Amino acid sequence: MIPSGRVFIAYGLEEEIEDPIVLNWDGVFLEEVVFWYELEFDEDSIMHLAELLHLKYAEEIIESLDEAGDNDELSTFKAQDVWMANMINKLNMRVQ
């Protein structure tokens, strides 16, 4: 099991890391869960991968993606970024 006290810093290789985004374990894998969803992995496969990685919020992420897709909330990259930031905040994935 992943210890809850660990934190991870997400950054791009070409970005400044003076003000990094510090995420918990689930936050690090949020983009991956979204990627699996976009690749149209079936829900059982996503949940299996989430279980192997000890991810707590995969089901909530899938439900939110379904709802956002139905409401056309993911139609642009900017909208996707907003959704991602909202999920990080909603599920407390950012370490303060």
N, C-alpha and C positions, 0 to 999 in steps of 0.2 A: 504494500500500500504506500502511496505517496504521502510523506509527512506534510501536514497542513502548514507548517511554518516556513516552507521554502517559497522563495519568490523568484521570478524570472523576468528578464528585461527583454522586451521585443524591440528590435531596431533593424533597419535596412543597412546594408553594407555601405551605401552611398549617402546615408543620412548622418546628421550630427547626432550625437548621443548625450549632449549636455543636459537635456531634459527628457530622459527616457520614460517610456511607458512601462511600468512595473506591474506584471500580471501574476496571478496565481496559476496553478497547474491547468485548471479548466480554461482560463483566459488564453493561455498559450495555444491551446488546441481549438479555440473557437473558429478560426479561419479554416482549419482542417475539416471540422464537422460540416461547415458550410460548403466546402469544396466537395466532400463526399455527397452531400445533398444535391449539389449542382450536377454532379456526374450521374445522378439518378440511381445511386445505390439504394436498394430497398431498405426500409426502416430497420428490419431485423439485422441486416449487415452493419448498419451504422451503430445500432445498439450493441452489437457484439464487439465491434472495435472500441466503442466507448467503455465497455466493461473491461476489456483487456487493458485499457489505458487508465482505468479508475477515474473516468470522467463522470461527474455528478449531474450535469445539466443537459445532456444530449437530448433527452426527451423534450424538455422545455424549448431547446433550440429548434428542434424539428417542428414542433407545434407553432412556434413563432414564424419560422420560415414558410410554413403552409399558409398561415394567416396573412403574412406580408405579401406572399405571391398572389393570394386571392384578391387582395386589396391593391394590387399593382404598386406596392411600396418598394420594390427592388428593381425598378425599370432602368435606373441609371447608376453609374458608379458612385456618384455623390449620394444617392438614396441608399445604396448598399453600405457606404461608409457611415451614414447616419444610423442605419439599423444596427450595424456592428457596434458602434459606440453606445447605443441605447441598451443593447444586450449586455455589454461589459458592465454598464452601470446597474442595470436591473438585477443581474445575477452576482453583483459584488465581485467581479473578476479582477478589478484593479486594486493593487495594494497601495495603501496610502502611506 
